[in-house]
């Protein structure tokens, strides 16, 4: 019994010995559909200007269902934390957001670069197109990304790859996939996403629960979405 407990403690966010196939399959599907879908749509202009909106909704909802199905035992056990320690999760979420905001404010001051990540532009446009964008941006999207970048990548692969390596891949991968088309003109937003990924990853490693990483991500996106909606749609 003690031996089993020691083994499980080595895999934050997972129950029992993690397999290799499930996390790799989920990560592959996530990356291919995230990058490949928009590329395919670009060659199909006849689908209309709302095709990307429908694809985004379908992408995140499908990945959320797939992630929950593939890791349901782990996630159901992990998310009991929301019932056990809701106040602690809220505090961690708010403090994590404060660290992200404070650090990125310093980055914005030090890096005189006005580039904007393509992901940020897409998210702002998406929020003004449909009400379905609000739960996607504030809850479903963070859930999918945390399952991928934290649970599948770190929690389920930690037994095969050093956690330091996985953590770096998680932070950098999170930033790169949020950039769309990285360039020196978008150095500041790249650093901003690196900060977000780093804070969330550190929280995941400290608390060994995906619920705490998700809490920070959700708070961050709720504040961001609220600010975008209050500013109103971009002028044409």
N, C-alpha and C positions, 0 to 999 in steps of 0.2 A: 504493500500500500504506500509506504513512504517513497519507494523507488518510483512508482507511478506518478506521485505528486511532484517529484523532482523533475521528471520528464516533461510534464505538462507545464510547469512553471517556466520552461525555456521557450515557450511559444506564446508570447502575449497575444491575446485576442483569439485564441483557438482552443477547442476542446478536444483532448485526445491527441494522438500523433497525426500531424498534418500530412496530407498526401501531396504529390508533386503535380499531378495532371490537372486537377481542378483550378488552382491559381494560374497556371500557365495558359490554360484554355481561356479563362476569363480575361486575362490581360491581353491575349492575342486578339480576341473578339473585340475588346474595348478599343485597342489601338487601331485595328484595321477599319472598324466601322466609324470611329471618330475622324480618321484622316481620309478614308476612302469614300465615305458617303458624300461629303461636299465636293470632292473631285468629280464623282460621277454626275452629280446634279449640275455641275458647271458645263458639262457637255450635253445637257438636256434642257435647254432654255424653254422648250415647248411646255414644260410642266408648270410654268408660271412662277411669279415672284414669291408666292407663298409656299413653294415646295420645300424650301430650306426650313421654314418654320415648322411644317408638319414633320419633316425629317428629325429635327431637333427634339420635338415632343416624343416621337416614336422611339428615337434612339435612347433617350434617358429612361423612359418608362420600361422599355424592353430590357435594358441593361440592369435596371433596378430589380425587376422580376427575376432575371437570370441570376444576378448576384445573390439575391435572397434565397432562391431555390438551391443554388450550389453550396452556399455556406450557412444554410438556415440553422443548423444545430449550433454553430459557433455564434451566430448573430443573436439568436433568441436568448442564449445564455448571457451574452455580453450586454444586450439591451435591457436586461433586468435591472441594470444600474440606474436607468431612468426612473424606475419605481422606487428603488432603494434609496438613492441619494440625488433627488432632483435639484435640491438647492446647491449641492456641491457641484453638480454638472453645470448649473447656470453660472455659478461663480467662476468656475474654470473657463467657461465659454466667454464670459465678459472679460476676464483678466487676459485670456489668450488674445482676444480681439484688441485689447488695449496695448498689449506688447506689439502686435502686428502694426497697429495704427501708429504707435509712437516710433517704432523702428523705420517704417516706411516714410513717415514725415521727415525723419533725419535723412533718409536716402534721397527724398525729393529735394531737400535743401542742398545736399552735397553734390548731387549729379544734375548738372544743368542740361537736361535732355528732355525734350517735350514729346517724344514718341509715345504712341498709344498702341497697346497690343491689339491685334485683330480680334482676339477673343473678347476683349472689353467692348469693342465697337459692336460686335455681334450680340453680346448680352444686352447692351443698352437698346439696340433696335428690337431685339426679341421681346423685351419687357413692355415695349409700347405697342406691340402687335396683337397680343392676345392675353387674356387673364390667366390662361393655362401656364404662361411663362413664370408667374409668381411662385407656384409650388415647385416648378422645375428648377428655377434658379436658387430658391431658398432652402429646399429640402431634398428633393429627388436627386438633383445634380450633385450636391455634396455627399449624399449617401453613396451614389455610384462611384464617385471619385475616392472616397475614403475606403470603400470595399476594395477598390483596385490598388490604389497607391499605398495604403497602409495595411489592410488585412491580407489581401492576396499576396502582395509583393513582400512585405516584411513578416507579418505574422505566420504565413503559411510556407514561406521559403527559408525561414531562419535556420532550420535544421540542416540545410544544404549549403547556405552561403553566409559568410560573416555578416552580422547585423550592421556593422559600420558600412560595408559595401552596399547593402540593400537600402540603408538609410540615405546614402548619397544618391543612389539611383532614384529613389522615391522623390527626394527634394528636387533634383535636377529634372527628372522626367515630368513632374508636376508643372514646373515652370515652363519647360519647352513646349509641352502639349497645350498649354494655355496661351502661348504666344502667337500661334498661327504661322506667321512668317517672321522668325527672329532676324533682327538686323541691328547694326550699331545705332540706328536711329531710334530703336526701341530698347535701348540699354536700361533706362530707368524702370519701365514696366517689367522687364526681365528680372531685375533685382527685387522689385516689389513682389513678384510671384515666388521668387526664391525665399524671401522672408516668410511669406505665408506658408509655403511648404515646410520650411524649417521649423517654425513654431508648432505647427500641427504634428509633425513627425516627432518632435521632442516630447510633446504631450502624450502621444501614443506610447512612446517608449517608457515614459515615467509612470503613467497610470496603468499600462498594460491592458487597456480597454479601448476598443474602437469608439465607444460612446463618448469619451472625452475629446477625442480628435474630431468626431462629428459635431459635437457641441460647439467647439471653436469655429469650425467651418460654417456651420449654420448661422451663428451670430454674425460672423463676418459678412456673409452673403445677404442676410436680412438687412443689415445696415446699408450695404452697398446698393441693394435693390431699392430700398426706401429713398435714398438720396437721388437715384436715377429717376424714379417716378415723380418725386417732388419737383425735379427740374423741368419736367415735361418733355414731350417728344422733341427730337432735334429738328431745327428749322430746315426746310427743304430749299 
